[in-house]
Structure formats: structure tokens, C-alpha cells
């Protein structure tokens, strides 16, 4: 019975791993707080690549250039830099630039917990 449980658990994890591994969690992604026809143009241009915490606050690398709160990029202004995302506004709408999808880490964490509980 114990061997059957181990085999079933291993098969369950093995079937889930390719789905988790096929998505690159470090690939820059853009998620917006509001949707407009401009989103497609912005999505092709802006990519959040890094966020740094410095003694003077956070800075972010967006599409290869360094920005701080208050800096302008294209028609947007950097309004907030958080540890996991950057908020940009153009006066009418705001957009959130994210480093990567955190749902992938959540799924991997849940699978790990489930596997550990089965032991």
C-alpha cells in the first residue's frame, strides 16, 4: 500500500512539473489596472526587468533604462515602485508592470506541501 501511494504521488507530481516548467517565471510581463486600446502599444514597448532597493528608495529597470518614482517614460510617470511591481500613470489611467507571474510559485509551493503531507 505504501509503494502504491509513492507511485501515485510521483506520477501526480511528474504530470504537473512540465506545466510548471514550461512557463518562464522570470519573463517580464505587463498587467494593467485598466484596459484601453493603448494597452497593446504599451505592452510591446515596456518591460519591467529589475527592481533594486537602495538607501534612497527603490529604482526599476524598465526596457533597459533606470527609473525612480517621479521619472517619466514615454507619456507615463512612475508613480510607485514596490518590491514586486511598478505602477505607472498617464493622468487618466494607471498600469502595473510586474516582473513575473507569482501564481507559478504558488502552484509549486502547493505541490510541495501536498507531497510532503503524503509522506
Phi and psi in radians as a Rosetta constraint file:
Dihedral C 1 N 2 CA 2 C 2 CIRCULARHARMONIC -1.134 0.35
Dihedral N 2 CA 2 C 2 N 3 CIRCULARHARMONIC -0.693 0.35
Dihedral C 2 N 3 CA 3 C 3 CIRCULARHARMONIC -1.136 0.35
Dihedral N 3 CA 3 C 3 N 4 CIRCULARHARMONIC -0.681 0.35
Dihedral C 3 N 4 CA 4 C 4 CIRCULARHARMONIC -1.091 0.35
Dihedral N 4 CA 4 C 4 N 5 CIRCULARHARMONIC -0.739 0.35
Dihedral C 4 N 5 CA 5 C 5 CIRCULARHARMONIC -1.092 0.35
Dihedral N 5 CA 5 C 5 N 6 CIRCULARHARMONIC -0.721 0.35
Dihedral C 5 N 6 CA 6 C 6 CIRCULARHARMONIC -1.135 0.35
Dihedral N 6 CA 6 C 6 N 7 CIRCULARHARMONIC -0.762 0.35
Dihedral C 6 N 7 CA 7 C 7 CIRCULARHARMONIC -1.119 0.35
Dihedral N 7 CA 7 C 7 N 8 CIRCULARHARMONIC -0.788 0.35
Dihedral C 7 N 8 CA 8 C 8 CIRCULARHARMONIC -1.111 0.35
Dihedral N 8 CA 8 C 8 N 9 CIRCULARHARMONIC -0.740 0.35
Dihedral C 8 N 9 CA 9 C 9 CIRCULARHARMONIC -1.108 0.35
Dihedral N 9 CA 9 C 9 N 10 CIRCULARHARMONIC -0.773 0.35
Dihedral C 9 N 10 CA 10 C 10 CIRCULARHARMONIC -1.099 0.35
Dihedral N 10 CA 10 C 10 N 11 CIRCULARHARMONIC -0.708 0.35
Dihedral C 10 N 11 CA 11 C 11 CIRCULARHARMONIC -1.163 0.35
Dihedral N 11 CA 11 C 11 N 12 CIRCULARHARMONIC -0.689 0.35
Dihedral C 11 N 12 CA 12 C 12 CIRCULARHARMONIC -1.108 0.35
Dihedral N 12 CA 12 C 12 N 13 CIRCULARHARMONIC -0.745 0.35
Dihedral C 12 N 13 CA 13 C 13 CIRCULARHARMONIC -1.210 0.35
Dihedral N 13 CA 13 C 13 N 14 CIRCULARHARMONIC -0.708 0.35
Dihedral C 13 N 14 CA 14 C 14 CIRCULARHARMONIC -1.112 0.35
Dihedral N 14 CA 14 C 14 N 15 CIRCULARHARMONIC -0.604 0.35
Dihedral C 14 N 15 CA 15 C 15 CIRCULARHARMONIC -1.300 0.35
Dihedral N 15 CA 15 C 15 N 16 CIRCULARHARMONIC -0.442 0.35
Dihedral C 15 N 16 CA 16 C 16 CIRCULARHARMONIC -1.492 0.35
Dihedral N 16 CA 16 C 16 N 17 CIRCULARHARMONIC -0.512 0.35
Dihedral C 16 N 17 CA 17 C 17 CIRCULARHARMONIC -1.066 0.35
Dihedral N 17 CA 17 C 17 N 18 CIRCULARHARMONIC -0.748 0.35
Dihedral C 17 N 18 CA 18 C 18 CIRCULARHARMONIC -1.050 0.35
Dihedral N 18 CA 18 C 18 N 19 CIRCULARHARMONIC -0.614 0.35
Dihedral C 18 N 19 CA 19 C 19 CIRCULARHARMONIC -1.168 0.35
Dihedral N 19 CA 19 C 19 N 20 CIRCULARHARMONIC -0.681 0.35
Dihedral C 19 N 20 CA 20 C 20 CIRCULARHARMONIC -1.248 0.35
Dihedral N 20 CA 20 C 20 N 21 CIRCULARHARMONIC -0.731 0.35
Dihedral C 20 N 21 CA 21 C 21 CIRCULARHARMONIC -1.300 0.35
Dihedral N 21 CA 21 C 21 N 22 CIRCULARHARMONIC -0.368 0.35
Dihedral C 21 N 22 CA 22 C 22 CIRCULARHARMONIC -1.307 0.35
Dihedral N 22 CA 22 C 22 N 23 CIRCULARHARMONIC -0.288 0.35
Dihedral C 22 N 23 CA 23 C 23 CIRCULARHARMONIC -1.818 0.35
Dihedral N 23 CA 23 C 23 N 24 CIRCULARHARMONIC 2.192 0.35
Dihedral C 23 N 24 CA 24 C 24 CIRCULARHARMONIC -1.417 0.35
Dihedral N 24 CA 24 C 24 N 25 CIRCULARHARMONIC 1.904 0.35
Dihedral C 24 N 25 CA 25 C 25 CIRCULARHARMONIC -1.229 0.35
Dihedral N 25 CA 25 C 25 N 26 CIRCULARHARMONIC -0.222 0.35
Dihedral C 25 N 26 CA 26 C 26 CIRCULARHARMONIC -1.670 0.35
Dihedral N 26 CA 26 C 26 N 27 CIRCULARHARMONIC -0.052 0.35
Dihedral C 26 N 27 CA 27 C 27 CIRCULARHARMONIC -1.199 0.35
Dihedral N 27 CA 27 C 27 N 28 CIRCULARHARMONIC 2.230 0.35
Dihedral C 27 N 28 CA 28 C 28 CIRCULARHARMONIC -1.057 0.35
Dihedral N 28 CA 28 C 28 N 29 CIRCULARHARMONIC 2.448 0.35
Dihedral C 28 N 29 CA 29 C 29 CIRCULARHARMONIC -2.394 0.35
Dihedral N 29 CA 29 C 29 N 30 CIRCULARHARMONIC 2.754 0.35
Dihedral C 29 N 30 CA 30 C 30 CIRCULARHARMONIC -2.127 0.35
Dihedral N 30 CA 30 C 30 N 31 CIRCULARHARMONIC 2.246 0.35
Dihedral C 30 N 31 CA 31 C 31 CIRCULARHARMONIC -2.158 0.35
Dihedral N 31 CA 31 C 31 N 32 CIRCULARHARMONIC 2.352 0.35
Dihedral C 31 N 32 CA 32 C 32 CIRCULARHARMONIC -1.967 0.35
Dihedral N 32 CA 32 C 32 N 33 CIRCULARHARMONIC 2.599 0.35
Dihedral C 32 N 33 CA 33 C 33 CIRCULARHARMONIC -1.379 0.35
Dihedral N 33 CA 33 C 33 N 34 CIRCULARHARMONIC -0.411 0.35
Dihedral C 33 N 34 CA 34 C 34 CIRCULARHARMONIC -2.376 0.35
Dihedral N 34 CA 34 C 34 N 35 CIRCULARHARMONIC 2.712 0.35
Dihedral C 34 N 35 CA 35 C 35 CIRCULARHARMONIC -1.967 0.35
Dihedral N 35 CA 35 C 35 N 36 CIRCULARHARMONIC 2.331 0.35
Dihedral C 35 N 36 CA 36 C 36 CIRCULARHARMONIC -2.590 0.35
Dihedral N 36 CA 36 C 36 N 37 CIRCULARHARMONIC 3.043 0.35
Dihedral C 36 N 37 CA 37 C 37 CIRCULARHARMONIC -1.227 0.35
Dihedral N 37 CA 37 C 37 N 38 CIRCULARHARMONIC -0.305 0.35
Dihedral C 37 N 38 CA 38 C 38 CIRCULARHARMONIC -1.342 0.35
Dihedral N 38 CA 38 C 38 N 39 CIRCULARHARMONIC -0.274 0.35
Dihedral C 38 N 39 CA 39 C 39 CIRCULARHARMONIC -1.033 0.35
Dihedral N 39 CA 39 C 39 N 40 CIRCULARHARMONIC -0.668 0.35
Dihedral C 39 N 40 CA 40 C 40 CIRCULARHARMONIC -1.116 0.35
Dihedral N 40 CA 40 C 40 N 41 CIRCULARHARMONIC -0.704 0.35
Dihedral C 40 N 41 CA 41 C 41 CIRCULARHARMONIC -1.174 0.35
Dihedral N 41 CA 41 C 41 N 42 CIRCULARHARMONIC -0.739 0.35
Dihedral C 41 N 42 CA 42 C 42 CIRCULARHARMONIC -1.193 0.35
Dihedral N 42 CA 42 C 42 N 43 CIRCULARHARMONIC -0.700 0.35
Dihedral C 42 N 43 CA 43 C 43 CIRCULARHARMONIC -1.062 0.35
Dihedral N 43 CA 43 C 43 N 44 CIRCULARHARMONIC -0.581 0.35
Dihedral C 43 N 44 CA 44 C 44 CIRCULARHARMONIC -1.329 0.35
Dihedral N 44 CA 44 C 44 N 45 CIRCULARHARMONIC -0.358 0.35
Dihedral C 44 N 45 CA 45 C 45 CIRCULARHARMONIC -1.748 0.35
Dihedral N 45 CA 45 C 45 N 46 CIRCULARHARMONIC -0.719 0.35
Dihedral C 45 N 46 CA 46 C 46 CIRCULARHARMONIC -1.755 0.35
Dihedral N 46 CA 46 C 46 N 47 CIRCULARHARMONIC 2.267 0.35
Dihedral C 46 N 47 CA 47 C 47 CIRCULARHARMONIC -2.432 0.35
Dihedral N 47 CA 47 C 47 N 48 CIRCULARHARMONIC 2.068 0.35
Dihedral C 47 N 48 CA 48 C 48 CIRCULARHARMONIC -1.315 0.35
Dihedral N 48 CA 48 C 48 N 49 CIRCULARHARMONIC 2.116 0.35
Dihedral C 48 N 49 CA 49 C 49 CIRCULARHARMONIC -1.899 0.35
Dihedral N 49 CA 49 C 49 N 50 CIRCULARHARMONIC -0.597 0.35
Dihedral C 49 N 50 CA 50 C 50 CIRCULARHARMONIC -2.706 0.35
Dihedral N 50 CA 50 C 50 N 51 CIRCULARHARMONIC 2.695 0.35
Dihedral C 50 N 51 CA 51 C 51 CIRCULARHARMONIC -2.282 0.35
Dihedral N 51 CA 51 C 51 N 52 CIRCULARHARMONIC 2.255 0.35
Dihedral C 51 N 52 CA 52 C 52 CIRCULARHARMONIC -2.047 0.35
Dihedral N 52 CA 52 C 52 N 53 CIRCULARHARMONIC 2.414 0.35
Dihedral C 52 N 53 CA 53 C 53 CIRCULARHARMONIC -1.765 0.35
Dihedral N 53 CA 53 C 53 N 54 CIRCULARHARMONIC 2.104 0.35
Dihedral C 53 N 54 CA 54 C 54 CIRCULARHARMONIC -2.041 0.35
Dihedral N 54 CA 54 C 54 N 55 CIRCULARHARMONIC 3.010 0.35
Dihedral C 54 N 55 CA 55 C 55 CIRCULARHARMONIC -1.131 0.35
Dihedral N 55 CA 55 C 55 N 56 CIRCULARHARMONIC -0.447 0.35
Dihedral C 55 N 56 CA 56 C 56 CIRCULARHARMONIC -1.631 0.35
Dihedral N 56 CA 56 C 56 N 57 CIRCULARHARMONIC 0.029 0.35
Dihedral C 56 N 57 CA 57 C 57 CIRCULARHARMONIC 2.209 0.35
Dihedral N 57 CA 57 C 57 N 58 CIRCULARHARMONIC -2.944 0.35
Dihedral C 57 N 58 CA 58 C 58 CIRCULARHARMONIC -1.538 0.35
Dihedral N 58 CA 58 C 58 N 59 CIRCULARHARMONIC 2.643 0.35
Dihedral C 58 N 59 CA 59 C 59 CIRCULARHARMONIC -2.360 0.35
Dihedral N 59 CA 59 C 59 N 60 CIRCULARHARMONIC 2.732 0.35
Dihedral C 59 N 60 CA 60 C 60 CIRCULARHARMONIC -2.326 0.35
Dihedral N 60 CA 60 C 60 N 61 CIRCULARHARMONIC 2.543 0.35
Dihedral C 60 N 61 CA 61 C 61 CIRCULARHARMONIC -1.739 0.35
Dihedral N 61 CA 61 C 61 N 62 CIRCULARHARMONIC 1.991 0.35
Dihedral C 61 N 62 CA 62 C 62 CIRCULARHARMONIC -2.105 0.35
Dihedral N 62 CA 62 C 62 N 63 CIRCULARHARMONIC 2.087 0.35
Dihedral C 62 N 63 CA 63 C 63 CIRCULARHARMONIC 0.887 0.35
Dihedral N 63 CA 63 C 63 N 64 CIRCULARHARMONIC 0.709 0.35
Dihedral C 63 N 64 CA 64 C 64 CIRCULARHARMONIC 1.532 0.35
Dihedral N 64 CA 64 C 64 N 65 CIRCULARHARMONIC 0.009 0.35
Dihedral C 64 N 65 CA 65 C 65 CIRCULARHARMONIC -2.152 0.35
Dihedral N 65 CA 65 C 65 N 66 CIRCULARHARMONIC 2.609 0.35
Dihedral C 65 N 66 CA 66 C 66 CIRCULARHARMONIC -1.541 0.35
Dihedral N 66 CA 66 C 66 N 67 CIRCULARHARMONIC 2.376 0.35
Dihedral C 66 N 67 CA 67 C 67 CIRCULARHARMONIC -2.363 0.35
Dihedral N 67 CA 67 C 67 N 68 CIRCULARHARMONIC 2.625 0.35
Dihedral C 67 N 68 CA 68 C 68 CIRCULARHARMONIC -2.163 0.35
Dihedral N 68 CA 68 C 68 N 69 CIRCULARHARMONIC 2.960 0.35
Dihedral C 68 N 69 CA 69 C 69 CIRCULARHARMONIC -1.024 0.35
Dihedral N 69 CA 69 C 69 N 70 CIRCULARHARMONIC 2.308 0.35
Dihedral C 69 N 70 CA 70 C 70 CIRCULARHARMONIC 1.718 0.35
Dihedral N 70 CA 70 C 70 N 71 CIRCULARHARMONIC -0.331 0.35
Dihedral C 70 N 71 CA 71 C 71 CIRCULARHARMONIC -1.237 0.35
Dihedral N 71 CA 71 C 71 N 72 CIRCULARHARMONIC 2.699 0.35
Dihedral C 71 N 72 CA 72 C 72 CIRCULARHARMONIC -1.898 0.35
Dihedral N 72 CA 72 C 72 N 73 CIRCULARHARMONIC 2.490 0.35
Dihedral C 72 N 73 CA 73 C 73 CIRCULARHARMONIC -2.380 0.35
Dihedral N 73 CA 73 C 73 N 74 CIRCULARHARMONIC 2.108 0.35
Dihedral C 73 N 74 CA 74 C 74 CIRCULARHARMONIC 0.967 0.35
Dihedral N 74 CA 74 C 74 N 75 CIRCULARHARMONIC -2.222 0.35
Dihedral C 74 N 75 CA 75 C 75 CIRCULARHARMONIC -1.651 0.35
Dihedral N 75 CA 75 C 75 N 76 CIRCULARHARMONIC 0.092 0.35
Dihedral C 75 N 76 CA 76 C 76 CIRCULARHARMONIC -1.761 0.35
Dihedral N 76 CA 76 C 76 N 77 CIRCULARHARMONIC 2.732 0.35
Dihedral C 76 N 77 CA 77 C 77 CIRCULARHARMONIC -2.059 0.35
Dihedral N 77 CA 77 C 77 N 78 CIRCULARHARMONIC 2.371 0.35
Dihedral C 77 N 78 CA 78 C 78 CIRCULARHARMONIC -1.298 0.35
Dihedral N 78 CA 78 C 78 N 79 CIRCULARHARMONIC 1.931 0.35
Dihedral C 78 N 79 CA 79 C 79 CIRCULARHARMONIC -1.675 0.35
Dihedral N 79 CA 79 C 79 N 80 CIRCULARHARMONIC -0.463 0.35
Dihedral C 79 N 80 CA 80 C 80 CIRCULARHARMONIC -2.766 0.35
Dihedral N 80 CA 80 C 80 N 81 CIRCULARHARMONIC 2.405 0.35
Dihedral C 80 N 81 CA 81 C 81 CIRCULARHARMONIC -2.110 0.35
Dihedral N 81 CA 81 C 81 N 82 CIRCULARHARMONIC 2.043 0.35
Dihedral C 81 N 82 CA 82 C 82 CIRCULARHARMONIC -1.847 0.35
Dihedral N 82 CA 82 C 82 N 83 CIRCULARHARMONIC 2.965 0.35
Dihedral C 82 N 83 CA 83 C 83 CIRCULARHARMONIC -1.074 0.35
Dihedral N 83 CA 83 C 83 N 84 CIRCULARHARMONIC -0.437 0.35
Dihedral C 83 N 84 CA 84 C 84 CIRCULARHARMONIC -2.018 0.35
Dihedral N 84 CA 84 C 84 N 85 CIRCULARHARMONIC -0.190 0.35
Dihedral C 84 N 85 CA 85 C 85 CIRCULARHARMONIC -2.757 0.35
Dihedral N 85 CA 85 C 85 N 86 CIRCULARHARMONIC 2.990 0.35
Dihedral C 85 N 86 CA 86 C 86 CIRCULARHARMONIC -2.241 0.35
Dihedral N 86 CA 86 C 86 N 87 CIRCULARHARMONIC 2.316 0.35
Dihedral C 86 N 87 CA 87 C 87 CIRCULARHARMONIC -1.800 0.35
Dihedral N 87 CA 87 C 87 N 88 CIRCULARHARMONIC 2.196 0.35
Dihedral C 87 N 88 CA 88 C 88 CIRCULARHARMONIC -2.109 0.35
Dihedral N 88 CA 88 C 88 N 89 CIRCULARHARMONIC 2.558 0.35
Dihedral C 88 N 89 CA 89 C 89 CIRCULARHARMONIC -2.324 0.35
Dihedral N 89 CA 89 C 89 N 90 CIRCULARHARMONIC 2.714 0.35
Dihedral C 89 N 90 CA 90 C 90 CIRCULARHARMONIC -2.134 0.35
Dihedral N 90 CA 90 C 90 N 91 CIRCULARHARMONIC 0.295 0.35
Dihedral C 90 N 91 CA 91 C 91 CIRCULARHARMONIC 1.690 0.35
Dihedral N 91 CA 91 C 91 N 92 CIRCULARHARMONIC -0.554 0.35
Dihedral C 91 N 92 CA 92 C 92 CIRCULARHARMONIC -1.872 0.35
Dihedral N 92 CA 92 C 92 N 93 CIRCULARHARMONIC -0.610 0.35
Dihedral C 92 N 93 CA 93 C 93 CIRCULARHARMONIC -2.468 0.35
Dihedral N 93 CA 93 C 93 N 94 CIRCULARHARMONIC 2.815 0.35
Dihedral C 93 N 94 CA 94 C 94 CIRCULARHARMONIC -2.150 0.35
Dihedral N 94 CA 94 C 94 N 95 CIRCULARHARMONIC 2.623 0.35
Dihedral C 94 N 95 CA 95 C 95 CIRCULARHARMONIC -2.229 0.35
Dihedral N 95 CA 95 C 95 N 96 CIRCULARHARMONIC 2.601 0.35
Dihedral C 95 N 96 CA 96 C 96 CIRCULARHARMONIC -2.000 0.35
Dihedral N 96 CA 96 C 96 N 97 CIRCULARHARMONIC 2.085 0.35
Dihedral C 96 N 97 CA 97 C 97 CIRCULARHARMONIC -1.660 0.35
Dihedral N 97 CA 97 C 97 N 98 CIRCULARHARMONIC 2.210 0.35
Dihedral C 97 N 98 CA 98 C 98 CIRCULARHARMONIC -1.997 0.35
Dihedral N 98 CA 98 C 98 N 99 CIRCULARHARMONIC 2.644 0.35
Dihedral C 98 N 99 CA 99 C 99 CIRCULARHARMONIC -1.229 0.35
Dihedral N 99 CA 99 C 99 N 100 CIRCULARHARMONIC -0.877 0.35
Dihedral C 99 N 100 CA 100 C 100 CIRCULARHARMONIC -2.852 0.35
Dihedral N 100 CA 100 C 100 N 101 CIRCULARHARMONIC 3.000 0.35
Dihedral C 100 N 101 CA 101 C 101 CIRCULARHARMONIC -1.400 0.35
Dihedral N 101 CA 101 C 101 N 102 CIRCULARHARMONIC 2.101 0.35
Dihedral C 101 N 102 CA 102 C 102 CIRCULARHARMONIC -1.383 0.35
Dihedral N 102 CA 102 C 102 N 103 CIRCULARHARMONIC -0.259 0.35
Dihedral C 102 N 103 CA 103 C 103 CIRCULARHARMONIC -1.085 0.35
Dihedral N 103 CA 103 C 103 N 104 CIRCULARHARMONIC -0.533 0.35
Dihedral C 103 N 104 CA 104 C 104 CIRCULARHARMONIC -1.110 0.35
Dihedral N 104 CA 104 C 104 N 105 CIRCULARHARMONIC -0.776 0.35
Dihedral C 104 N 105 CA 105 C 105 CIRCULARHARMONIC -1.131 0.35
Dihedral N 105 CA 105 C 105 N 106 CIRCULARHARMONIC -0.660 0.35
Dihedral C 105 N 106 CA 106 C 106 CIRCULARHARMONIC -1.097 0.35
Dihedral N 106 CA 106 C 106 N 107 CIRCULARHARMONIC -0.765 0.35
Dihedral C 106 N 107 CA 107 C 107 CIRCULARHARMONIC -1.095 0.35
Dihedral N 107 CA 107 C 107 N 108 CIRCULARHARMONIC -0.785 0.35
Dihedral C 107 N 108 CA 108 C 108 CIRCULARHARMONIC -1.093 0.35
Dihedral N 108 CA 108 C 108 N 109 CIRCULARHARMONIC -0.685 0.35
Dihedral C 108 N 109 CA 109 C 109 CIRCULARHARMONIC -1.131 0.35
Dihedral N 109 CA 109 C 109 N 110 CIRCULARHARMONIC -0.749 0.35
Dihedral C 109 N 110 CA 110 C 110 CIRCULARHARMONIC -1.112 0.35
Dihedral N 110 CA 110 C 110 N 111 CIRCULARHARMONIC -0.726 0.35
Dihedral C 110 N 111 CA 111 C 111 CIRCULARHARMONIC -1.105 0.35
Dihedral N 111 CA 111 C 111 N 112 CIRCULARHARMONIC -0.704 0.35
Dihedral C 111 N 112 CA 112 C 112 CIRCULARHARMONIC -1.115 0.35
Dihedral N 112 CA 112 C 112 N 113 CIRCULARHARMONIC -0.792 0.35
Dihedral C 112 N 113 CA 113 C 113 CIRCULARHARMONIC -1.077 0.35
Dihedral N 113 CA 113 C 113 N 114 CIRCULARHARMONIC -0.780 0.35
Dihedral C 113 N 114 CA 114 C 114 CIRCULARHARMONIC -1.072 0.35
Dihedral N 114 CA 114 C 114 N 115 CIRCULARHARMONIC -0.755 0.35
Dihedral C 114 N 115 CA 115 C 115 CIRCULARHARMONIC -1.090 0.35
Dihedral N 115 CA 115 C 115 N 116 CIRCULARHARMONIC -0.735 0.35
Dihedral C 115 N 116 CA 116 C 116 CIRCULARHARMONIC -1.171 0.35
Dihedral N 116 CA 116 C 116 N 117 CIRCULARHARMONIC -0.590 0.35
Dihedral C 116 N 117 CA 117 C 117 CIRCULARHARMONIC -1.243 0.35
Dihedral N 117 CA 117 C 117 N 118 CIRCULARHARMONIC -0.437 0.35
Dihedral C 117 N 118 CA 118 C 118 CIRCULARHARMONIC -1.333 0.35
Dihedral N 118 CA 118 C 118 N 119 CIRCULARHARMONIC -0.244 0.35
